């Protein structure tokens, strides 16, 4: 078997697929459109919840000295002051909406505000407090301009506002637990059309027979189809992560808050190293199901259970804290879901992710060998 011949065939099939408008539209919609749309949709409904929470007068915890300073210097206060104990506990229990600390150095005041991003009332209190301090600075500036010589400049406060989301990691993980298996469903959707068309589609159009009569061996043709389908699997993985990052950034700007999914350059490439093998894994499964099928319709009926498996695995993964049991790293799909989840909640286990990637690569090679052996049999290629 000459790998170069397989490469030439894969190159031709990739060029042919790139010219297929429907295939490219499916890949773009399932990645660069679906994921930003999903994130924006979730953000839209979150904004609606925030609008409903705006009418609530928040209760905010302050130290006694800070509470006295606020009461003495500002007439209108848009919140109720809480001076009790266990401030962090009552915030996490949703009994209050925020905790404010003031670090005063003359006229310079550093405001530190703690809130819970997953609580509409707490998030609304953060926006109210931030807007209140901005309004104070604006009014002070107007007063200074209107009476340049009469105002005491030492009474002008310079506020520096800093916020912190104190949502517990367990609750944050619930927010992102659904994302890993949605990503995998998107990867399957992106490569399904390519894989089915390269096998069942060619059998239905009788073009596979022509290809088998060429100078290339069955093994070379099979490997070429694996390479071309895997290429689109890798592209789909890259576009999937890009789509999620774009959607997350747009959502953060819409809510004017910290990005929910904070992916730095290291985590970005780490996600790609997880998605590349699982994309190749799915590519080979789709090719195997496609070669078993007589036509595209039959192939699609075989692929549908894949979606059910991913949804089931995703549901199970929401009940798992994180990937610590190395035995789970040997289970395909489950290992990828848990690895992606651990990156999103920033609880990375290098050993778990490494074993997950290596085991997925092993299963992928095994599936590729199975597909090549099936492709050699006429009852599958001509049936």
N, C-alpha and C positions, 0 to 999 in steps of 0.2 A: 504493500500500500504506500503510495506516494502522497505525503502530506501536502506538497506543493499543488498537486492537482485538486485536492480538497479545498485548499485556499482559493484557487482560481474559481471553482464552482461557487464557493461561499460569497466571493466578491461579486459575482454575477447576480446571485440571488438577492444580495443586499441592495445592489443598484436597482434591480427590478422592484423590490419592495418599497424603496424610497420613492419610486415613481407612482406607486399606488396611493392615490389620495385618501382612500378610505382607511387604509392601514395607518398612515401617518396621522390622520385626523383622530383615530382611536387612541394612539399613543399620546398625542398632545392633550386631548380632552381628559384622558385618565390620569394625567400627571400635572401639567402646567395650568390646567383649567379647573379640574375637579378639586384638588387640594386647596388652592387659594380660595376657591368658592366655598368649600366646606368651612375653612377657618373664618372667612368673612361672615358666613351665615351664622356660625356659632357666636361670633362677636356681636352681630346685629341683635340677636335675642338677648345677649348679655347686656347690651346697651339699653334695651327695653326694660330689663329688670332694674338697671341703674336709674332710669328715669322714674320708675315707680318708687324707688328708694330715696329719691331726692327730697320728697316731702317729709321724710323722717328727720327729726331733730336728733343728731347723734349724741351719744354719751361718750366722753373722752376722758381718760385717766391722766391726771397731772400730779406732780409732786406739790406739796403744800406751798412752797416758796414760789413755784411757777404759777400755781393757781392764783396766789395773791397778786403777783405781778400782772397777770392777764386782767384780773378784775379792776386793779387800780389804774391801768393805763389805757384800757379800751372799753368804751361804753357799750357797744353792740357786740355780743359774743354769739356766734351761730351754733353753739353746742352747749350741752349740759356737762358741767365739770364733775368728774368722779375722783374722790380723794381717798378711796378705800385701799385696803391691802390686796395682795395677790393680783396685781394688775395684769400680768401676763396670762394668768389662769383664766380670769374672767373674760379676757379678750378671746382666748381660744375657745371658751365655752359660749361665745356669742352673746354674753351679757352686756358688754360694752362694744363700741365700734372702733376704738383706737386708743393708742397711748402716745402722749406728746411729752417730749423733754426739751427744755430750753437751756442752752449753754450761752450765758450772757458775758460779754466782755466789753463794757462800756456801751456804746450805741450799736455794737455789732452783736447780733443774736443768731445763733445756729439752732434751727428748729429740726429736731429729729422726730419723725412720725412713723409709728408702727401700725400696720393694718393687715387684714386678711383679704387677699385678692379673690378668693372663692366665695366671699360673702358680699352680696350686693349692697347691703347697708354699710358695711365696713369700707368697701371700695368707694361708695358715694361719700362717706365721711372724709376720706382722703382727698377727694376732688374738692369738697367744700372747704376744708382747712387750707389747702393749697391756694384756692381762689381767694380766700379771706385774707391771707397774708399778702397776696399780690395786690388786692384792693387797698390794703393799708398803705403799702409803699406808694401806690399811685396817688392816693389822697394826700399823703405827706408831701409828695413832689408838687402837687397842685398848690397846696398851702404855701410851700416855700417860694414858688414862682409868684404867687399873688402878694406876698409880703416879704420881699427880699431882705429888707433892712431890719424888720421888726422881729422876725422869728429867730428863736434860739436853735442854731444848727445842731447842738448837742442832743436835742430832743428827737432828731431824725433817726429812726431805727433802720439799720441795714440788716435785712433778714436773708439768711441762707437756708433754704428749705431742702431737707433730705428725708427720703422715705425708705421704709424697709417692709417687704412683704414677709410676715411671720407665719404664713400658712404652713402647718406641719407637713413634713415630707410624705407621710402616709396619705394625706388628703390631696397633695399635689400629684402623687402617683395615680390617684383615681381619675384625675383630670386628663392624664395622658395615657392611661392604660388602654384606651380604645385605639390609639393612634397606630401602634405597631401592626396589628392585623389589618387595619385599613390600608396601610402602606403595602402590605403583601398582596392584598386583593387588587390594588392598583397595578402592582408589578405583573400579576397574572393576566389582568385585563390588557395590559400593554403588549405582552408577548403572545397572547393566545391566538390572535389573528394570524401572526407570522407563522407560528408553529403548525397550526391547522392547515394553512394554505400550502405550506411546504410539503405536507404529507397527504392528508385526505383530499385537499383541494386539487393537487396534481393528479391524484388517482381518479378523481371525478372528471377532470378535463382530459384524461388519458395522455398527459404530457410526461408522466413518470415513466411510461413504457418507452417513450422516445429516448429519455435520459439513460435508461438502463441498457439501451442498445449502443451507447457511445463507447468510446475506448476506455472510459473510466470504470473501475471495478465497483461493485456494490458497496464495499467498505469505504472507498474514497467518496462516493456520492453521499453515503450516510454521514460521514464525518463532515463533509461540506455543509450539509443541512444543520448539523449540530452547531457548527461555527457561525453560520448566518443567523440562526435563531438565538444563539447565545449573545451575539453582537447586539441584537435589539434588546435582549434582557439586560445587558450592561447599560445601554443608553436609557432604558426605562428606569433603571435604578437611579441613575444620575439625575434625570428629570424629576423623579419622585421626590428626592431630597430637596432639590431646588424649589419645587412647587411648595413643599411644606415650609421651607424657610421664608419664601416670599409671602405666603399666606400668614405666617406667624408675625412677620414684620408689619404687614398691613394691619393686622388685628391689634398689635401693640400701639400703633399710631392712632387707630380709631378710638381706643380706650385711654390713650395718653398715659400708659403705664409700662412697667417693666415687661419685657418680652416673656411670654409664658414658656415657649420652647427656646431656651438659650443654647444654641449650637455654635460653638467656636470652631476654628479651622481644624483643630485636632479631632474633635468629635465628628465633624463633617466627614473627614477621611475615614474615621473609624466606622461610621455608619455605612460608608461605601464598601469597606472591606467585608461587612456583614451582608450587605445586599447583593454584592456581585455573586458570591457562591450560591445564595438562595435563588437568585434569578436564573443562574445556569441549571440549578436543580429543577426548578419549575419548567424551564425550557425543555429539558430532556423528558420530563413526565409528559408534557404536552405532545412532544414528538412521538413518544411511545403510544399514547392514546390515539394520535392521528394516524399512525401506521396500522393500528388495529382496525380503524374505521374504513368503511367503503366510500363515505362521502362526508362533506363538511357538517351536515345536519347531525349525523351519527356521532361525529367527533365532539361536537358541542354538547351533546347529551352526556357524553362520558366525562367531559371537563367540568360540568356543573357540580358534581360531588366535591370537586376540589374547593369550590367556594364554601360549601357547607363545612368542610374540614377546617378551613381557615377561620371561619366564624366561630366554630366550636372551640378551637384552640385559643382564639382571642378571648372568648368568654372565660375559659378556664384560667387564662393568664391574669385576668383582673383580680383573681382571688389569691394569687401568689405574690408575696412581698417583693422578692427580687431573686435573681438567678444565683443562688449560693450552692445548691446541690449539683455537684458536677455530673451526676448521672443524667440530669435533665439536659445537659449540654450535648448528650449523645442522641437525643431524640430530634429528628429533623422537623423543621417548622417551629416546634416548641422552643428550641434553642435560639432560633433567630428572633422570635417574638420577645423572649425574655432579655436577650442581648440588647435589642433596640430599646426596650423599656428602661433597662438599667442606664443606658446612655442619656435618655431623655430626662430622667430624674437625677442624673449625675451621681449614680452609685455604681460605678464601673468596677467590675471584677475581671481583671486581665486574664486570669486562668480560665474562667468560665467562657469568656468571649473567644479566647484562643482555641479551646477545645471545640466550641460550637462551630467555628470557621473550618477547622481541620476535619471535623466529622461530616460537615455539609459537603466539603470538597470530596471526601471519600465516597459519600452516597452519590454525588453527581457523576463521578468517574464510573461508578458501578452502573448507574442508569444509562450512561452513554454507551458502555459496552453492551448492555442489554439491547439498546436500540439498534446498534450496528449489527448485532447477531440476528435480530428480527428482520432487519432490512435485507439481509442476504436470502431470506426465504421468500419464494415466489408467491406463496399463498397469502402473504401479507402485502407485498408490493403490487401484485397483479390481481388480488382478490377484490 
